[in-house]
Amino acid sequence: MPHVTTPAGVRLFFDTFGDPAQPPLLLIQGLGAHLLGWRHELCQQIADAGFHVVRFDNRDVGLSQKFPEGGYDLADLAADAQGLLVALDLAPAHVVGQSMGGMIAQQLTLDHPEVVRTLALVYTSPSTAYFAGADLVDERMELPRAHDRAEAVELYLRNEEPCQSPGYPADLDWLRELGGLMWDRDYDPDGVVRQFAAVIESEDRTAALREIAVPTTILHGEADRLISAAASKAIHLAIPGSTCKIFPGMGHELPRPLWPEIVTAISTNAGKAE
């Protein structure tokens, strides 16, 4: 898998989909999630809509550089994303972030507006005030370490149960596959703890979001048990000209039946920059 070292010296692993001649679109993952969490088929659908799609492992997860001492915040994670775009000569890019990745995307747009062409924020939050499932996140942090692949898969199923959508069938086959692939690539639950500390240490962005001037669309699940849909409504109120869609029956995940609507929302928003 290809990797780059950002101008700040952080090693990040990534891959791409689609024609490099098309407008670049950067996907930013959530807490503890490998780039594989952006499913290959969804990435291909976005690419087929006319984008050169890039997904990557955030620091402290997957194959990207580990920071065992921690001590970073969302601004550092945003600087990683900016550095990746600069190193690949892809700025400005359309940016899509889910969950913690949406928080990174907000910070990226505030700190490095020159690298963001449009912004799509998926079940994310402007602050920790909307963490409806803080106890569920704590439970995820306290899960025991896996000792082998089979155990890692079962622990991952437990980890993802709070994210499921009551309005859509759970794709357990995919979750089992993903849990196994994450074990194969790099199993390091300590990195997740450091990433979560970065989220907790970061300031409320609500007031600053009024400065965002790029076209922005906001997507959330009405049944999200981890981050309240009120978070996306607050972001919508803060960012001038933004659009917001709340999907009934959707949790803290991207159910496959909703992919066409999600891709259309991202593509329509990106078109506003043309």
C-alpha contacts under 8 A as a table, 3 or more apart, distances in Angstrom:
res1	aa1	res2	aa2	distance
1	M	13	F	6.77
1	M	14	F	6.81
1	M	15	D	6.71
2	P	13	F	5.92
2	P	14	F	5.94
2	P	15	D	6.49
3	H	11	R	6.81
3	H	12	L	5.45
3	H	13	F	4.12
3	H	14	F	5.85
4	V	11	R	5.70
4	V	12	L	5.57
4	V	13	F	6.61
4	V	84	L	7.07
4	V	87	A	6.86
4	V	88	L	7.87
5	T	8	A	7.76
5	T	9	G	5.51
5	T	10	V	5.26
5	T	11	R	4.31
5	T	12	L	6.30
5	T	84	L	7.66
5	T	87	A	7.36
6	T	9	G	5.12
6	T	10	V	5.24
6	T	11	R	6.47
6	T	12	L	7.59
6	T	80	D	6.86
6	T	83	G	4.68
6	T	84	L	5.72
6	T	86	V	7.65
6	T	87	A	5.92
7	P	10	V	7.57
7	P	83	G	5.95
7	P	87	A	7.18
8	A	80	D	7.91
8	A	83	G	7.17
10	V	59	R	7.85
10	V	65	Q	6.53
10	V	80	D	6.94
11	R	59	R	7.91
11	R	64	S	5.84
11	R	65	Q	5.26
12	L	56	F	7.00
12	L	57	D	6.43
12	L	58	N	7.02
12	L	59	R	6.87
12	L	63	L	7.45
12	L	64	S	4.57
12	L	65	Q	6.38
12	L	84	L	7.38
13	F	56	F	5.69
13	F	57	D	5.78
13	F	63	L	6.08
13	F	64	S	5.32
14	F	35	L	7.49
14	F	54	V	6.85
14	F	55	R	5.62
14	F	56	F	4.01
14	F	57	D	6.40
15	D	54	V	5.88
15	D	55	R	5.78
15	D	56	F	6.50
16	T	52	H	7.00
16	T	53	V	5.37
16	T	54	V	4.51
16	T	55	R	6.43
17	F	43	C	6.74
17	F	44	Q	6.27
17	F	47	A	6.06
17	F	52	H	5.89
17	F	53	V	4.97
17	F	54	V	6.64
18	G	22	Q	7.71
18	G	44	Q	7.10
18	G	47	A	4.94
18	G	48	D	6.99
18	G	50	G	7.90
18	G	51	F	6.48
18	G	52	H	4.89
18	G	53	V	6.34
19	D	22	Q	5.57
19	D	47	A	7.64
19	D	51	F	7.09
19	D	52	H	5.42
20	P	23	P	7.62
20	P	24	P	7.49
20	P	52	H	5.29
21	A	52	H	7.22
22	Q	50	G	6.14
22	Q	51	F	5.04
22	Q	52	H	5.26
23	P	50	G	7.30
23	P	51	F	5.13
23	P	52	H	5.76
23	P	93	A	7.04
23	P	94	H	7.70
24	P	51	F	5.77
24	P	52	H	4.60
24	P	53	V	5.97
24	P	54	V	7.34
24	P	90	L	6.21
24	P	91	A	7.81
24	P	92	P	7.81
24	P	93	A	5.05
24	P	94	H	6.26
25	L	51	F	6.15
25	L	52	H	5.90
25	L	53	V	4.85
25	L	54	V	6.14
25	L	93	A	5.35
25	L	94	H	4.48
25	L	95	V	5.67
25	L	96	V	7.37
26	L	53	V	6.05
26	L	54	V	4.91
26	L	55	R	6.11
26	L	93	A	6.53
26	L	94	H	6.16
26	L	95	V	4.82
26	L	96	V	6.10
27	L	38	W	7.72
27	L	53	V	7.33
27	L	54	V	6.10
27	L	55	R	4.92
27	L	56	F	7.30
27	L	95	V	6.21
27	L	96	V	4.95
27	L	97	G	5.84
28	I	55	R	6.62
28	I	56	F	6.96
28	I	58	N	7.71
28	I	95	V	7.61
28	I	96	V	6.18
28	I	97	G	4.56
28	I	98	Q	6.58
28	I	101	G	4.76
28	I	102	G	7.16
28	I	104	I	7.59
28	I	105	A	7.23
29	Q	33	A	6.00
29	Q	34	H	7.09
29	Q	35	L	6.38
29	Q	37	G	7.38
29	Q	38	W	7.43
29	Q	55	R	7.95
29	Q	56	F	7.60
29	Q	57	D	7.33
29	Q	58	N	7.09
29	Q	97	G	6.25
29	Q	98	Q	5.90
29	Q	99	S	7.44
29	Q	100	M	6.96
29	Q	101	G	4.65
29	Q	102	G	7.94
30	G	33	A	5.48
30	G	97	G	7.61
30	G	98	Q	5.72
30	G	99	S	5.07
30	G	100	M	4.33
30	G	101	G	4.53
30	G	102	G	7.54
31	L	99	S	7.27
31	L	100	M	5.49
31	L	101	G	7.42
31	L	192	V	6.44
31	L	195	Q	6.62
31	L	196	F	6.88
32	G	61	V	6.03
32	G	189	P	7.62
32	G	191	G	7.14
32	G	192	V	4.71
32	G	195	Q	7.23
33	A	36	L	7.72
33	A	37	G	6.13
33	A	57	D	7.69
33	A	61	V	6.98
33	A	62	G	7.76
34	H	37	G	5.73
34	H	56	F	7.64
34	H	57	D	5.46
34	H	58	N	7.63
34	H	61	V	6.32
34	H	62	G	5.25
34	H	182	M	6.88
35	L	38	W	5.88
35	L	55	R	5.74
35	L	56	F	5.03
35	L	57	D	5.02
35	L	58	N	7.98
35	L	62	G	7.61
36	L	39	R	5.85
36	L	40	H	7.18
36	L	178	L	7.33
37	G	178	L	7.31
38	W	42	L	6.86
38	W	43	C	6.62
38	W	55	R	7.42
39	R	42	L	5.26
39	R	43	C	6.20
40	H	43	C	5.13
40	H	44	Q	6.18
41	E	44	Q	5.05
41	E	45	Q	6.26
42	L	45	Q	5.01
42	L	46	I	6.31
42	L	259	W	7.05
43	C	46	I	5.15
43	C	47	A	6.17
43	C	53	V	6.78
44	Q	47	A	4.89
44	Q	48	D	5.99
45	Q	48	D	4.97
45	Q	49	A	6.38
45	Q	263	V	7.30
46	I	49	A	5.11
46	I	50	G	7.08
46	I	51	F	6.49
46	I	53	V	7.22
46	I	263	V	5.98
46	I	267	S	7.92
47	A	50	G	5.42
47	A	51	F	4.58
47	A	52	H	5.81
47	A	53	V	5.87
48	D	51	F	6.92
49	A	263	V	7.70
49	A	267	S	6.92
57	D	61	V	6.14
57	D	62	G	5.72
57	D	63	L	6.64
57	D	64	S	5.71
58	N	61	V	5.92
58	N	62	G	7.64
58	N	64	S	6.46
58	N	77	L	7.25
58	N	80	D	7.79
59	R	64	S	5.30
59	R	65	Q	5.40
59	R	66	K	6.04
59	R	67	F	7.38
59	R	77	L	7.27
59	R	80	D	7.82
60	D	64	S	6.39
60	D	65	Q	5.93
60	D	66	K	4.28
60	D	67	F	5.93
60	D	68	P	7.99
60	D	191	G	4.78
60	D	192	V	7.19
60	D	194	R	7.63
60	D	195	Q	7.22
61	V	64	S	6.11
61	V	65	Q	7.66
61	V	66	K	7.08
61	V	186	D	7.71
61	V	188	D	7.06
61	V	191	G	5.97
61	V	192	V	7.14
62	G	182	M	7.21
62	G	185	R	6.34
62	G	186	D	5.34
62	G	187	Y	7.46
62	G	188	D	7.94
63	L	185	R	6.86
63	L	186	D	6.45
66	K	191	G	7.24
67	F	70	G	5.41
67	F	191	G	7.69
68	P	191	G	7.48
70	G	194	R	5.57
71	G	194	R	7.89
71	G	198	A	7.49
72	Y	75	A	7.89
72	Y	76	D	5.99
72	Y	77	L	7.81
72	Y	198	A	5.78
73	D	76	D	5.44
73	D	77	L	6.66
73	D	195	Q	7.91
73	D	197	A	7.58
73	D	198	A	4.02
73	D	199	V	6.49
73	D	201	E	6.30
73	D	202	S	5.96
74	L	77	L	4.93
74	L	78	A	6.02
74	L	103	M	7.40
74	L	104	I	5.81
74	L	107	Q	6.85
74	L	198	A	5.79
74	L	199	V	6.20
74	L	202	S	6.16
75	A	78	A	4.98
75	A	79	A	6.10
75	A	104	I	7.38
75	A	107	Q	6.15
75	A	108	L	7.35
75	A	111	D	7.63
75	A	202	S	7.98
76	D	79	A	4.93
76	D	80	D	6.31
77	L	80	D	5.02
77	L	81	A	6.57
77	L	104	I	6.34
78	A	81	A	5.12
78	A	82	Q	6.24
78	A	104	I	5.21
78	A	105	A	6.80
78	A	107	Q	5.95
78	A	108	L	4.69
78	A	111	D	7.86
79	A	82	Q	4.94
79	A	83	G	5.94
79	A	108	L	6.93
79	A	112	H	7.98
80	D	83	G	5.00
80	D	84	L	6.14
81	A	84	L	5.08
81	A	85	L	6.40
81	A	108	L	7.37
82	Q	85	L	5.26
82	Q	86	V	6.23
82	Q	108	L	6.95
82	Q	112	H	6.99
82	Q	115	V	6.73
83	G	86	V	5.02
83	G	87	A	5.92
84	L	87	A	5.10
84	L	88	L	6.12
85	L	88	L	5.22
85	L	89	D	5.89
85	L	90	L	5.05
85	L	91	A	5.46
85	L	92	P	7.76
85	L	93	A	7.70
85	L	115	V	7.38
86	V	89	D	4.89
86	V	90	L	6.32
86	V	91	A	6.14
87	A	90	L	7.88
90	L	93	A	6.27
91	A	114	E	7.60
91	A	115	V	4.75
91	A	116	V	7.08
92	P	114	E	6.37
92	P	115	V	3.98
92	P	116	V	5.03
92	P	117	R	5.36
93	A	115	V	6.11
93	A	116	V	5.21
93	A	117	R	5.12
93	A	118	T	7.21
94	H	116	V	5.98
94	H	117	R	4.96
94	H	118	T	4.73
94	H	119	L	6.14
94	H	270	A	6.61
95	V	105	A	6.86
95	V	116	V	6.42
95	V	117	R	7.30
95	V	118	T	6.11
95	V	119	L	5.00
95	V	120	A	6.23
96	V	101	G	7.96
96	V	102	G	7.10
96	V	105	A	7.07
96	V	119	L	5.97
96	V	120	A	4.59
96	V	121	L	5.98
96	V	122	V	7.51
96	V	266	I	7.92
97	G	100	M	7.51
97	G	101	G	4.33
97	G	102	G	3.85
97	G	103	M	7.35
97	G	104	I	7.22
97	G	105	A	5.63
97	G	120	A	6.47
97	G	121	L	5.32
97	G	122	V	6.06
98	Q	101	G	4.67
98	Q	102	G	4.60
98	Q	103	M	7.89
98	Q	121	L	6.14
98	Q	122	V	4.48
98	Q	123	Y	6.03
98	Q	124	T	6.20
99	S	102	G	5.11
99	S	103	M	6.71
99	S	122	V	6.27
99	S	123	Y	5.32
99	S	124	T	4.27
99	S	125	S	7.31
100	M	103	M	4.96
100	M	104	I	6.29
100	M	124	T	6.55
100	M	199	V	7.46
101	G	104	I	4.94
101	G	105	A	6.05
101	G	124	T	7.78
102	G	105	A	4.81
102	G	106	Q	6.16
102	G	120	A	7.88
102	G	121	L	5.13
102	G	122	V	6.23
102	G	123	Y	7.53
102	G	124	T	5.31
102	G	125	S	7.38
103	M	106	Q	5.11
103	M	107	Q	6.33
103	M	124	T	6.35
103	M	125	S	6.42
103	M	126	P	6.75
104	I	107	Q	5.09
104	I	108	L	5.94
105	A	108	L	4.90
105	A	109	T	6.17
105	A	119	L	7.51
105	A	121	L	7.49
106	Q	109	T	5.26
106	Q	110	L	6.31
106	Q	126	P	7.95
106	Q	209	L	7.59
107	Q	110	L	5.04
107	Q	111	D	5.91
107	Q	205	R	7.98
108	L	111	D	5.25
108	L	112	H	5.38
108	L	113	P	6.95
108	L	116	V	7.76
109	T	112	H	5.40
109	T	113	P	4.60
109	T	114	E	7.97
109	T	115	V	7.66
109	T	116	V	6.04
109	T	119	L	7.98
109	T	212	I	6.93
110	L	113	P	5.86
110	L	208	A	7.50
110	L	209	L	7.40
110	L	211	E	7.36
110	L	212	I	6.68
112	H	115	V	5.99
112	H	116	V	7.39
113	P	116	V	5.42
114	E	117	R	7.78
116	V	119	L	7.09
116	V	214	V	7.58
117	R	214	V	6.40
117	R	215	P	7.78
117	R	270	A	7.79
117	R	273	A	6.80
118	T	214	V	5.29
118	T	215	P	5.06
118	T	216	T	6.06
118	T	269	N	7.07
118	T	270	A	5.75
118	T	273	A	6.80
119	L	214	V	6.81
119	L	215	P	6.25
119	L	216	T	4.68
119	L	217	T	6.51
119	L	269	N	7.84
119	L	270	A	7.84
120	A	216	T	5.64
120	A	217	T	4.86
120	A	218	I	5.81
120	A	219	L	7.69
120	A	266	I	6.34
120	A	269	N	7.69
121	L	124	T	6.42
121	L	216	T	7.64
121	L	217	T	6.37
121	L	218	I	4.78
121	L	219	L	6.20
122	V	218	I	5.97
122	V	219	L	4.75
122	V	220	H	5.76
123	Y	218	I	7.79
123	Y	219	L	6.02
123	Y	220	H	4.36
123	Y	221	G	6.68
123	Y	224	D	7.84
123	Y	227	I	6.85
123	Y	229	A	7.18
123	Y	232	S	6.80
123	Y	252	H	6.64
124	T	220	H	7.58
124	T	227	I	6.75
124	T	231	A	6.82
124	T	232	S	6.53
125	S	128	T	7.14
125	S	130	Y	6.60
125	S	131	F	8.00
125	S	227	I	7.06
125	S	231	A	4.90
125	S	232	S	6.24
125	S	235	I	7.26
126	P	204	D	6.08
126	P	205	R	5.19
126	P	206	T	5.43
126	P	231	A	6.65
126	P	234	A	7.66
126	P	235	I	6.43
127	S	130	Y	6.62
127	S	203	E	7.01
127	S	204	D	4.66
127	S	205	R	6.32
127	S	206	T	7.25
128	T	131	F	5.45
128	T	199	V	7.87
128	T	200	I	6.91
128	T	204	D	7.47
130	Y	227	I	5.76
130	Y	228	S	5.56
130	Y	230	A	7.08
130	Y	231	A	5.62
131	F	134	A	5.53
131	F	226	L	5.95
131	F	227	I	4.69
131	F	228	S	6.44
132	A	225	R	6.34
132	A	226	L	5.33
132	A	227	I	5.24
132	A	228	S	5.51
133	G	136	L	5.04
133	G	137	V	6.38
133	G	225	R	5.63
133	G	226	L	4.13
133	G	227	I	6.51
134	A	137	V	5.11
134	A	138	D	6.22
134	A	226	L	6.91
135	D	138	D	4.98
135	D	139	E	6.21
136	L	139	E	5.02
136	L	140	R	6.33
136	L	162	P	7.15
136	L	226	L	7.17
137	V	140	R	5.02
137	V	141	M	6.32
137	V	226	L	7.48
138	D	141	M	5.06
138	D	142	E	6.33
139	E	142	E	5.09
139	E	143	L	6.49
140	R	143	L	5.51
140	R	159	N	5.63
141	M	192	V	7.82
141	M	193	V	6.75
143	L	155	L	7.47
145	R	152	A	7.87
145	R	189	P	7.38
146	A	149	R	7.47
146	A	151	E	5.34
146	A	152	A	4.92
146	A	155	L	7.22
147	H	151	E	6.43
147	H	152	A	7.24
148	D	151	E	5.44
148	D	152	A	6.20
149	R	152	A	4.99
149	R	153	V	6.26
149	R	180	G	6.16
149	R	183	W	6.17
149	R	184	D	7.79
150	A	153	V	5.21
150	A	154	E	6.49
150	A	180	G	7.49
151	E	154	E	5.20
151	E	155	L	6.13
152	A	155	L	5.11
152	A	156	Y	6.07
152	A	179	G	6.51
152	A	180	G	6.89
152	A	183	W	6.64
153	V	156	Y	5.08
153	V	157	L	6.37
153	V	176	R	5.61
153	V	177	E	7.83
153	V	179	G	4.65
153	V	180	G	5.49
153	V	183	W	7.96
154	E	157	L	5.12
154	E	158	R	6.46
154	E	176	R	7.52
154	E	179	G	7.90
155	L	158	R	5.07
155	L	159	N	6.08
156	Y	159	N	4.78
156	Y	160	E	6.15
156	Y	175	L	7.52
156	Y	176	R	7.58
156	Y	179	G	5.56
157	L	160	E	5.26
157	L	161	E	6.15
157	L	172	L	7.68
157	L	175	L	6.50
157	L	176	R	6.84
157	L	179	G	7.55
158	R	161	E	5.32
159	N	162	P	7.21
160	E	163	C	5.33
160	E	164	Q	6.93
161	E	164	Q	5.61
162	P	225	R	6.50
162	P	226	L	7.33
162	P	252	H	7.81
163	C	224	D	6.96
163	C	225	R	6.75
163	C	226	L	7.10
163	C	251	G	5.61
163	C	252	H	4.44
163	C	253	E	5.97
164	Q	170	A	6.38
164	Q	250	M	7.72
164	Q	251	G	5.39
164	Q	252	H	6.39
164	Q	253	E	6.51
165	S	168	Y	5.46
165	S	169	P	7.35
165	S	170	A	7.10
165	S	223	A	6.72
165	S	224	D	7.56
165	S	249	G	5.88
165	S	250	M	4.64
165	S	251	G	4.13
165	S	252	H	7.07
165	S	253	E	7.10
165	S	255	P	7.35
166	P	169	P	7.45
166	P	223	A	7.15
166	P	249	G	5.54
166	P	250	M	6.76
166	P	251	G	7.03
167	G	248	P	7.34
167	G	249	G	3.96
167	G	250	M	6.13
168	Y	249	G	6.89
168	Y	250	M	7.22
168	Y	255	P	6.73
171	D	174	W	5.56
171	D	175	L	6.47
172	L	175	L	4.95
172	L	176	R	6.07
173	D	176	R	5.23
173	D	177	E	6.24
174	W	177	E	4.99
174	W	178	L	6.01
175	L	178	L	5.01
175	L	179	G	5.98
176	R	179	G	5.13
176	R	180	G	6.28
177	E	180	G	5.26
177	E	181	L	6.21
178	L	181	L	5.01
178	L	182	M	6.10
179	G	182	M	5.26
179	G	183	W	6.40
180	G	183	W	5.10
180	G	184	D	6.25
181	L	184	D	4.94
181	L	185	R	6.17
182	M	185	R	5.17
182	M	186	D	6.02
182	M	187	Y	6.46
183	W	186	D	5.48
183	W	187	Y	4.91
184	D	187	Y	7.36
188	D	191	G	5.91
188	D	192	V	7.68
189	P	192	V	5.34
189	P	193	V	7.00
190	D	193	V	5.28
190	D	194	R	6.67
191	G	194	R	5.14
191	G	195	Q	6.24
192	V	195	Q	5.02
192	V	196	F	6.16
193	V	196	F	5.16
193	V	197	A	6.27
194	R	197	A	5.03
194	R	198	A	6.41
195	Q	198	A	5.05
195	Q	199	V	6.57
196	F	199	V	5.04
196	F	200	I	6.29
197	A	200	I	5.06
197	A	201	E	6.00
198	A	201	E	5.17
198	A	202	S	6.33
199	V	202	S	5.47
204	D	207	A	7.78
205	R	208	A	5.27
205	R	209	L	6.10
206	T	209	L	5.37
206	T	210	R	7.54
206	T	234	A	7.61
206	T	235	I	6.87
206	T	238	A	6.51
207	A	210	R	6.00
207	A	238	A	7.05
208	A	211	E	5.75
208	A	212	I	7.83
209	L	212	I	5.49
209	L	235	I	7.32
209	L	238	A	5.73
209	L	239	I	5.59
210	R	238	A	5.16
210	R	239	I	4.97
210	R	240	P	6.48
211	E	239	I	7.35
212	I	239	I	6.09
212	I	240	P	7.38
213	A	239	I	7.66
213	A	240	P	7.12
214	V	273	A	7.83
215	P	241	G	7.19
215	P	242	S	6.49
215	P	269	N	6.27
215	P	270	A	7.29
215	P	272	K	6.44
215	P	273	A	6.87
216	T	239	I	7.63
216	T	241	G	7.44
216	T	242	S	4.83
216	T	243	T	6.54
216	T	269	N	6.54
217	T	242	S	5.57
217	T	243	T	4.77
217	T	244	C	5.83
217	T	245	K	8.00
217	T	265	A	7.23
217	T	266	I	7.19
217	T	269	N	6.24
218	I	232	S	6.41
218	I	235	I	7.83
218	I	236	H	6.91
218	I	242	S	7.36
218	I	243	T	6.05
218	I	244	C	4.56
218	I	245	K	6.27
219	L	232	S	7.16
219	L	244	C	5.89
219	L	245	K	4.99
219	L	246	I	5.95
219	L	247	F	7.58
219	L	262	I	7.95
220	H	224	D	7.64
220	H	229	A	5.94
220	H	232	S	6.57
220	H	245	K	6.53
220	H	246	I	4.93
220	H	247	F	6.20
220	H	250	M	7.65
220	H	252	H	7.97
221	G	224	D	5.26
221	G	229	A	6.45
221	G	246	I	5.53
221	G	247	F	4.83
221	G	248	P	6.26
221	G	249	G	6.70
221	G	250	M	4.27
221	G	251	G	5.01
221	G	252	H	6.59
222	E	228	S	7.82
222	E	229	A	5.80
222	E	246	I	5.84
222	E	247	F	5.69
222	E	248	P	5.09
222	E	249	G	6.13
222	E	250	M	5.94
222	E	251	G	6.80
223	A	229	A	7.91
223	A	248	P	6.84
223	A	249	G	5.48
223	A	250	M	5.38
223	A	251	G	4.74
223	A	252	H	7.78
224	D	227	I	5.96
224	D	228	S	6.08
224	D	229	A	6.79
224	D	250	M	6.61
224	D	251	G	3.94
224	D	252	H	4.99
225	R	228	S	6.74
225	R	251	G	6.63
225	R	252	H	6.94
226	L	252	H	6.73
227	I	231	A	7.03
227	I	252	H	7.63
228	S	231	A	5.70
228	S	232	S	7.88
229	A	232	S	5.48
229	A	233	K	6.63
229	A	246	I	7.29
230	A	233	K	4.95
230	A	234	A	6.16
231	A	234	A	5.13
231	A	235	I	6.35
232	S	235	I	4.96
232	S	236	H	6.06
232	S	244	C	7.35
233	K	236	H	4.96
233	K	237	L	6.26
233	K	244	C	7.14
234	A	237	L	5.15
234	A	238	A	6.25
235	I	238	A	5.03
235	I	239	I	6.13
236	H	239	I	5.53
236	H	240	P	7.65
236	H	242	S	5.76
236	H	243	T	6.55
236	H	244	C	6.16
237	L	240	P	7.26
237	L	242	S	7.98
239	I	242	S	5.72
247	F	250	M	5.72
250	M	253	E	7.14
250	M	254	L	7.53
250	M	255	P	7.13
251	G	254	L	7.81
254	L	258	L	6.98
254	L	259	W	7.12
255	P	258	L	5.61
255	P	259	W	6.90
256	R	259	W	5.26
257	P	260	P	7.29
258	L	261	E	5.45
258	L	262	I	6.17
259	W	262	I	4.95
259	W	263	V	5.92
260	P	263	V	5.23
260	P	264	T	6.05
261	E	264	T	5.05
261	E	265	A	6.10
262	I	265	A	5.12
262	I	266	I	6.30
263	V	266	I	5.15
263	V	267	S	6.01
264	T	267	S	5.02
264	T	268	T	5.83
265	A	268	T	5.20
265	A	269	N	6.11
266	I	269	N	5.25
266	I	270	A	6.14
267	S	270	A	5.01
267	S	271	G	6.14
268	T	271	G	5.08
268	T	272	K	6.84
269	N	272	K	5.46
269	N	273	A	7.69
270	A	273	A	5.78
270	A	274	E	7.48
271	G	274	E	5.35
